[in-house]
Amino acid sequence: MGTLANKLSGKLKNYSPEDKKRYSWDDRGMCRLFSDVYKGTLRFNATAKEWYRWNGKNWVKDEGGMYAQKRAKIFAEALVVYSTGIKDEDTRSEFLKFVGRYGQYRNRKTLVDDARSEEVITNADLDRYDNLYNCQNGIFDLNTFKMMPHDPQYLLSKISNVWYDSSAKSDEWERFVDEIMEGEK
């Protein structure tokens, strides 16, 4: 877990969690910070009453919230690592004392429970783009006929087993299209 916490502590620099005006040093502030940090990889689905996680290609259910709990542990460790880089000694000491409480399970559980109300999604939000076909190697836009990289913002939870190949040819497909278009292309 240490390596992930070290990486995350570097990312925390973008959020300045020691700035009390940006993120209050209480459960609400840390819940907002947790949600901001994991927005692209962890969202709570209010319809399913489950966390969903981004696996790099599509959103999948986090059965039992184990991934969310694991991320809370990494987050807590990253906050401690981050605190060691705070220049002002008084702020560093005060911040370290505050974030040290997330070493306890009950405080991490509160963090994860509170974060459910931030950046909420529902089943209706998932897979709502009829023009996007999620392939193994990216997202194919049926309107533009262009391939795009996988992206969590589209909230795609379904994925086909297809690998899109723009150079693939199929005589059968060409005949089918010609038949239904009655020779007009």
DAKAFEN-V418120 format. One record per pair of residues at least 12 apart in sequence whose ideal C-beta (glycine too) atoms are under 7 Angstrom apart, sorted by sequence separation. I is the first residue (numbers start at 1). J is the second residue. If there is no record, write none. Layout:
BEGIN
i	j
I	J
I	J
END
This chain:
BEGIN
i	j
41	53
50	62
83	95
131	143
138	150
139	151
41	54
48	61
83	96
40	54
51	65
53	67
139	154
17	33
51	67
80	96
83	99
51	68
139	156
147	164
15	33
80	99
79	99
80	100
15	36
15	37
132	154
134	156
79	102
136	159
132	156
134	158
140	164
129	154
134	159
135	160
136	161
11	37
42	68
76	102
134	160
136	162
137	163
138	164
76	103
133	160
135	162
136	163
137	164
135	163
42	71
126	155
127	156
135	164
125	155
127	157
126	157
127	158
76	108
38	71
121	155
73	108
72	108
37	75
72	111
72	112
34	75
69	112
68	112
65	112
17	79
17	82
8	74
12	78
8	75
59	126
18	86
5	74
9	78
52	121
4	74
8	78
12	82
1	73
5	77
9	81
44	116
1	74
5	78
9	82
18	91
25	98
46	120
6	81
47	122
48	123
1	77
5	81
43	119
44	120
45	121
46	122
47	123
58	134
18	95
34	111
45	122
43	121
45	123
31	111
35	115
39	119
30	111
34	115
27	110
31	114
35	118
27	111
31	115
35	119
32	118
27	114
31	118
57	150
56	150
59	155
59	156
60	157
54	152
58	156
59	157
58	157
58	158
58	159
57	159
41	152
40	152
END
